[in-house]
Amino acid sequence: FYNSESVSHEKRGKYNLELNHTHYIFFDDGTRNSLDDGEFAATLAREISRGARRRS
């Protein structure tokens, strides 16, 4: 679970998170300050989207 006390002071405020959302998925490719989450994230988003369409 995310604990704001465990986040270093230098990292606080780095990303803006939508306060009305309850869950987030972050990807870490091991490089510093990279937001490139590559093919895995695209595949995951596509599969999540397909699941949402099936429930409609």
N, C-alpha and C positions, 0 to 999 in steps of 0.2 A: 504494500500500500504506500501511497505517496504521503510523506510526512514533511511538512514545510520546515520543521526544525532541522531536518537532516540535510537540507539543501544549503550549500555553501553560500555565503553572502555575495560572492562575485557572480553567481549564477541566478540569483533571484531577479525577477523582472526581465529575464532574457527573452522569454516567449510569452505572448499574450494568449491566455486560455479563455475560452467562452465560459463564463460563470454559470450559465444555465445548463451546461453539459455535465454529465455525471461520470463519464468514462472517457479516457484518452488512450491512444496507442502511440508510443514513441518508438522510433527506430534509431539505433546507434550503429553506424558503420565503422566505428573505431577511429575515425579521423576527427580532428579538432574543428569545431564550428561548421561542420558540413550538414546541410539539410537534404542532401541527395540520398534518398532512401531506396532508389533503384527499382528493379523489377519485382522484388518480393513484395514491396508495399503496393505496387500497382496491381499485382495478382490478388493480394489480400483484399484490397478495396473492391475489385471486380467481384470477388466471391461474396463479400458482405452485401454488395448491391444486389446480386442475384438472389440471395436469401431473402432480402427485403421485398423484392418483386414477387417471390413465390408466396409470401404471406398475404399479399394484397388480394 
